[in-house]
Amino acid sequence: MNVLMVGAGFSSAVIGRELAEAGHAVTIVEQRDHIAGNCHTERDPDTGVMVHVYGPHIFHTDDREVWEYVQRFSTFKPYENRVKSTVGGSVYSLPINLHTINQFFGKTLRPEEARAFIEAQAATHIDDPQTFEEQGLRFVGPELYQAFFHGYTTKQWGCHPSALPASILKRLPVRFNYNDNYFFHRFQGMPEHGYTALVEGILDHPGIRVHLETPFEAAMARDYDHVFYSGPLDGYFDYSEGRLGYRTLDFERFTHHGDYQGCAVMNYGDESVPYTRITEHKHFSPWEQHDGSVCYKEYSRACGPDDIPYYPIRLVDEKAMLARYVEKAESTAGVTFVGRLGTYRYLDMDVTIREALDVARGFLEHRRDGEPVPAFFKAPL
Ligand SMILES: Cc1cc2nc3c(=O)[nH]c(=O)nc-3n(C[C@H](O)[C@H](O)[C@H](O)COP(=O)(O)OP(=O)(O)OC[C@H]3O[C@@H](n4cnc5c(N)ncnc54)[C@H](O)[C@@H]3O)c2cc1C
């Protein structure tokens, strides 16, 4: 088969590799001038620092097959994400842990004491939290909620936390010990030569051709047996039902001689600080030595037509619009929508790779059995 893949991020790279290894011819078109999608990394020519161009990316997973898969294409260096937060003139460690609690309240509580102390603060009268704000108040009480969640979330999502679903906060843990590793997953690390080199390794197969600076056009599909589309779902249909809502990010880059903040990610919880966090990229490669430093101040805002879509909003209105796009997609033959943009979901890299492996296998099975290939292997709704 001749297969066309739209986009050269992890989704297309992994599906393309699986199909190429199964003996099919894969063509990838990518509108940007580089591969790896939003995970793209490049060395800053002046300092030599490996920069995460579209924001910080840390690889973490519990999926052993995915962990072994990525290591076929890159050496991974140990890396654990330890995030700090500046709020009210002090620096704390995140996610909220025993150190954060003791420091914030000026106490020396042991785990069980801290648990009881936080439970006494929590708004236990909220039985079934519906909104982000209710969930925060229910979980950690008003003071920690205000310091660590309210301002950051308001800046990140551009709306009051009472307008956001509780499910967003359900993902943020509180720990009653001193473990400040941001992620729980068994396998964590950083590709030694960056994510772009990793994706380059995945794409390095004689059955795969990549065309950069080549936006997809509907007419291209005629020359192929099937299309995998990892671009925006609404964009495929020329935004006929409207634009699915996203948040975009602006990165204000600055350089520094030496070490600017002593860690990779510093959040800013105060609403009066307009940015959400500062990333200092050289700390993502602690095995390297660089005198200079490259930092990004990160600002979040509503995504306009010419901006890069980052975080899908997925509130009630967006879901209604999404349902209309899903219906259109399901009545379109010959194309499968994949990845974070094609299915309008936030996906970590490991989930993206897991789904891409499953899509490739599902596709090959459907073709072998002579069944029509679905528009989605993973339903967006
Ligand atoms: C700020 C931020 C931080 C993140 N941090 C982490 C993290 O720490 N850990 C983690 O596991 N995950 C993280 N992620 C998630 C990670 O970025 C995604 O899992 C990953 O990018 C998904 O890959 P993809 O191939 O589906 O999409 P993308 O990487 O977006 O690739 C899609 C590609 O399609 C191209 N394209 C779109 N439309 C067209 C078109 N019409 N024609 C041609 N090409 C087109 C785009 O240019 C892009 O290159 C983060 C995401 C964001 C937004």
PDBQT file of the ligand as one rigid body, heavy atoms in Angstrom, charges set to zero:
ROOT
HETATM    1  C1  LIG A 401       3.301  22.935  26.340  1.00  0.00    +0.000 C 
HETATM    2  C2  LIG A 401       3.262  21.444  26.252  1.00  0.00    +0.000 A 
HETATM    3  C3  LIG A 401       4.078  20.694  27.062  1.00  0.00    +0.000 A 
HETATM    4  C4  LIG A 401       4.047  19.296  26.976  1.00  0.00    +0.000 A 
HETATM    5  N1  LIG A 401       4.836  18.599  27.825  1.00  0.00    +0.000 NA
HETATM    6  C5  LIG A 401       4.816  17.253  27.778  1.00  0.00    +0.000 A 
HETATM    7  C6  LIG A 401       5.598  16.500  28.680  1.00  0.00    +0.000 A 
HETATM    8  O1  LIG A 401       6.317  17.040  29.531  1.00  0.00    +0.000 OA
HETATM    9  N2  LIG A 401       5.544  15.137  28.605  1.00  0.00    +0.000 N 
HETATM   10  C7  LIG A 401       4.749  14.491  27.692  1.00  0.00    +0.000 A 
HETATM   11  O2  LIG A 401       4.734  13.256  27.661  1.00  0.00    +0.000 OA
HETATM   12  N3  LIG A 401       3.992  15.200  26.801  1.00  0.00    +0.000 NA
HETATM   13  C8  LIG A 401       4.010  16.550  26.824  1.00  0.00    +0.000 A 
HETATM   14  N4  LIG A 401       3.251  17.269  25.942  1.00  0.00    +0.000 N 
HETATM   15  C9  LIG A 401       2.447  16.549  24.915  1.00  0.00    +0.000 C 
HETATM   16  C10 LIG A 401       3.204  16.328  23.568  1.00  0.00    +0.000 C 
HETATM   17  O3  LIG A 401       3.554  17.566  23.011  1.00  0.00    +0.000 OA
HETATM   18  C11 LIG A 401       2.298  15.520  22.634  1.00  0.00    +0.000 C 
HETATM   19  O4  LIG A 401       2.088  14.249  23.203  1.00  0.00    +0.000 OA
HETATM   20  C12 LIG A 401       2.834  15.283  21.231  1.00  0.00    +0.000 C 
HETATM   21  O5  LIG A 401       3.264  16.458  20.641  1.00  0.00    +0.000 OA
HETATM   22  C13 LIG A 401       1.767  14.657  20.351  1.00  0.00    +0.000 C 
HETATM   23  O6  LIG A 401       2.306  14.329  19.084  1.00  0.00    +0.000 OA
HETATM   24  P1  LIG A 401       1.416  14.414  17.758  1.00  0.00    +0.000 P 
HETATM   25  O7  LIG A 401       2.210  13.808  16.669  1.00  0.00    +0.000 OA
HETATM   26  O8  LIG A 401       0.055  13.849  18.011  1.00  0.00    +0.000 OA
HETATM   27  O9  LIG A 401       1.177  15.978  17.538  1.00  0.00    +0.000 OA
HETATM   28  P2  LIG A 401       2.184  17.168  17.158  1.00  0.00    +0.000 P 
HETATM   29  O10 LIG A 401       3.468  17.014  17.875  1.00  0.00    +0.000 OA
HETATM   30  O11 LIG A 401       1.432  18.417  17.330  1.00  0.00    +0.000 OA
HETATM   31  O12 LIG A 401       2.457  16.929  15.604  1.00  0.00    +0.000 OA
HETATM   32  C14 LIG A 401       1.506  17.273  14.606  1.00  0.00    +0.000 C 
HETATM   33  C15 LIG A 401       2.267  17.786  13.418  1.00  0.00    +0.000 C 
HETATM   34  O13 LIG A 401       1.349  17.956  12.333  1.00  0.00    +0.000 OA
HETATM   35  C16 LIG A 401       1.754  19.097  11.591  1.00  0.00    +0.000 C 
HETATM   36  N5  LIG A 401       0.590  19.560  10.827  1.00  0.00    +0.000 N 
HETATM   37  C17 LIG A 401      -0.575  20.050  11.314  1.00  0.00    +0.000 A 
HETATM   38  N6  LIG A 401      -1.412  20.360  10.287  1.00  0.00    +0.000 NA
HETATM   39  C18 LIG A 401      -0.760  20.054   9.149  1.00  0.00    +0.000 A 
HETATM   40  C19 LIG A 401      -1.112  20.161   7.754  1.00  0.00    +0.000 A 
HETATM   41  N7  LIG A 401      -2.318  20.622   7.350  1.00  0.00    +0.000 N 
HETATM   42  N8  LIG A 401      -0.193  19.775   6.832  1.00  0.00    +0.000 NA
HETATM   43  C20 LIG A 401       1.038  19.286   7.220  1.00  0.00    +0.000 A 
HETATM   44  N9  LIG A 401       1.418  19.176   8.527  1.00  0.00    +0.000 NA
HETATM   45  C21 LIG A 401       0.515  19.550   9.463  1.00  0.00    +0.000 A 
HETATM   46  C22 LIG A 401       2.189  20.074  12.669  1.00  0.00    +0.000 C 
HETATM   47  O14 LIG A 401       3.031  21.083  12.125  1.00  0.00    +0.000 OA
HETATM   48  C23 LIG A 401       2.915  19.139  13.641  1.00  0.00    +0.000 C 
HETATM   49  O15 LIG A 401       4.307  19.072  13.346  1.00  0.00    +0.000 OA
HETATM   50  C24 LIG A 401       3.204  18.654  26.044  1.00  0.00    +0.000 A 
HETATM   51  C25 LIG A 401       2.378  19.414  25.222  1.00  0.00    +0.000 A 
HETATM   52  C26 LIG A 401       2.366  20.786  25.358  1.00  0.00    +0.000 A 
HETATM   53  C27 LIG A 401       1.401  21.578  24.535  1.00  0.00    +0.000 C 
ENDROOT
TORSDOF 0
